[in-house]
């Protein structure tokens, strides 16, 4: 192929790549302080492509995940492991979760007894299936992180959306 043909083909490929990447949404998330923990890399590669009917979208931070457009679920691995707490603690998908106070239209949860800890931020309402979301993500956590070193002592049912 003549040089001009190769350049035209390369220019076409670059243009096509730019157009296709322009269609993909990238969600901005702040990485957790311990996002570079090798265990977070193990969790990240195991995260599902879909949770409760929500497709995974690209994120711009290490050890994070997001699902839905607009973002319905955001995950950050490497957050500070919580100390024993009086917060609601529940078990979903074999993982213990502390249910943090609701913030506006979002509910936050953080794994309990896992180091590094994983934080989930889930939009409330709009037919969001909390249990299905957390169950699905819990599978990645169980496979990617070492077994829990502490457990909830007083479990409650997961709060409804």
C-alpha positions as CSV (number, residue, x, y, z in Angstrom):
1,X,0.0,0.0,0.0
2,X,1.4,3.4,-0.9
3,X,2.4,5.8,1.9
4,X,-0.6,8.1,1.2
5,X,-3.0,5.1,1.5
6,X,-1.5,4.0,4.8
7,X,-1.8,7.6,6.1
8,X,-5.4,7.8,5.0
9,X,-6.2,4.5,6.6
10,X,-4.4,5.5,9.9
11,X,-6.3,8.9,9.8
12,X,-9.6,7.0,9.3
13,X,-8.8,4.7,12.2
14,X,-7.9,7.6,14.5
15,X,-11.1,9.4,13.5
16,X,-13.2,6.3,14.1
17,X,-11.6,5.7,17.4
18,X,-12.3,9.3,18.5
19,X,-15.9,9.1,17.4
20,X,-16.5,5.8,19.2
21,X,-14.8,7.0,22.4
22,X,-16.9,10.1,22.2
23,X,-20.0,8.0,22.7
24,X,-18.8,6.4,25.9
25,X,-19.6,8.1,29.2
26,X,-16.9,8.4,31.7
27,X,-17.9,8.9,35.3
28,X,-15.7,11.0,37.5
29,X,-15.0,9.4,40.9
30,X,-12.4,10.2,43.6
31,X,-10.2,7.2,44.4
32,X,-10.1,6.1,48.0
33,X,-7.0,6.6,50.0
34,X,-5.9,3.0,49.7
35,X,-7.1,2.5,46.1
36,X,-3.6,1.2,45.1
37,X,-4.0,-1.8,47.5
38,X,-3.4,-5.0,45.4
39,X,-6.6,-6.4,46.9
40,X,-8.6,-3.6,45.2
41,X,-7.1,-4.6,41.9
42,X,-8.4,-8.1,42.5
43,X,-11.9,-6.8,43.2
44,X,-11.9,-4.4,40.3
45,X,-11.2,-7.1,37.7
46,X,-14.1,-9.2,39.1
47,X,-16.8,-6.5,39.1
48,X,-19.8,-7.4,37.1
49,X,-20.7,-5.8,33.7
50,X,-24.3,-5.5,34.8
51,X,-26.0,-5.2,38.2
52,X,-29.8,-5.3,38.6
53,X,-30.2,-4.4,34.9
54,X,-27.7,-1.5,35.1
55,X,-24.8,-1.6,32.7
56,X,-21.3,-0.8,33.9
57,X,-19.8,2.5,32.7
58,X,-16.2,3.7,32.6
59,X,-14.8,5.6,35.6
60,X,-11.7,7.8,35.7
61,X,-10.3,6.6,39.0
62,X,-8.4,3.6,40.2
63,X,-10.3,0.8,42.1
64,X,-13.7,2.2,41.2
65,X,-16.8,1.0,39.4
66,X,-20.1,2.6,38.3
67,X,-23.3,1.3,36.8
68,X,-26.2,3.0,35.1
69,X,-26.6,6.3,33.1
70,X,-27.1,8.5,35.0
71,X,-25.0,6.8,37.6
72,X,-27.2,4.7,39.9
73,X,-24.4,2.8,41.7
74,X,-20.8,3.9,42.4
75,X,-18.1,1.7,44.1
76,X,-14.8,2.7,45.6
77,X,-12.4,0.1,47.0
78,X,-9.7,1.2,49.5
79,X,-11.8,3.2,51.9
80,X,-10.9,3.2,55.6
81,X,-12.1,0.0,57.2
82,X,-14.8,1.0,59.8
83,X,-14.3,0.4,63.5
84,X,-17.0,-1.4,65.5
85,X,-20.1,0.7,65.2
86,X,-23.7,1.1,66.4
87,X,-24.8,1.7,62.8
88,X,-27.2,-0.7,61.1
89,X,-25.3,-3.8,60.0
90,X,-26.7,-6.3,57.5
91,X,-25.4,-9.3,55.5
92,X,-26.0,-9.5,51.8
93,X,-24.4,-11.9,49.4
94,X,-22.3,-13.3,52.3
95,X,-20.7,-9.9,53.0
96,X,-21.4,-7.7,56.1
97,X,-22.2,-4.1,55.3
98,X,-22.6,-1.1,57.5
99,X,-25.5,1.1,56.4
100,X,-24.4,4.7,56.6
101,X,-26.8,7.6,57.0
102,X,-28.7,8.4,53.9
103,X,-27.4,11.4,52.1
104,X,-30.0,13.3,49.9
105,X,-31.2,10.8,47.4
106,X,-28.4,8.3,47.9
107,X,-27.6,5.5,50.3
108,X,-24.0,4.6,51.3
109,X,-22.8,1.3,52.6
110,X,-19.3,0.1,53.5
111,X,-18.1,-3.4,54.0
112,X,-17.5,-4.4,57.6
113,X,-14.6,-6.6,58.7
114,X,-12.8,-6.3,55.3
115,X,-9.4,-4.6,54.7
116,X,-9.4,-2.8,52.5
117,X,-13.0,-1.7,52.8
118,X,-15.4,-1.2,49.9
119,X,-17.9,1.6,49.7
120,X,-21.1,1.6,47.7
121,X,-23.1,4.6,46.9
122,X,-26.6,3.7,45.5
123,X,-29.2,6.1,44.2
124,X,-32.6,5.6,46.0
125,X,-35.9,5.1,44.2
126,X,-36.6,4.7,40.5
127,X,-37.0,1.0,40.8
128,X,-33.5,0.5,42.2
129,X,-33.2,-3.1,43.5
130,X,-30.8,-2.6,46.5
131,X,-30.6,-6.2,47.4
132,X,-29.8,-7.4,43.9
133,X,-27.2,-4.7,43.4
134,X,-25.4,-5.5,46.7
135,X,-25.7,-9.3,46.3
136,X,-24.1,-9.0,42.8
137,X,-21.2,-6.8,44.0
138,X,-20.7,-8.9,47.1
139,X,-19.7,-11.8,44.9
140,X,-16.7,-9.8,43.6
141,X,-15.8,-8.8,47.1
142,X,-15.8,-12.3,48.4
143,X,-13.7,-13.5,45.5
144,X,-11.3,-10.6,45.4
145,X,-10.7,-9.9,49.1
146,X,-9.3,-12.0,52.0
147,X,-12.0,-13.4,54.3
148,X,-13.5,-11.0,56.8
149,X,-11.7,-10.6,60.1
150,X,-14.8,-9.3,61.9
151,X,-18.6,-9.8,61.5
152,X,-21.8,-8.0,62.4
153,X,-22.9,-9.1,65.8
154,X,-26.4,-7.7,65.5
155,X,-27.7,-8.1,61.9
156,X,-30.9,-6.4,60.6
157,X,-32.8,-6.8,57.4
158,X,-31.6,-4.6,54.6
159,X,-33.6,-1.4,54.5
160,X,-36.1,-1.1,51.6
161,X,-35.6,1.5,49.0
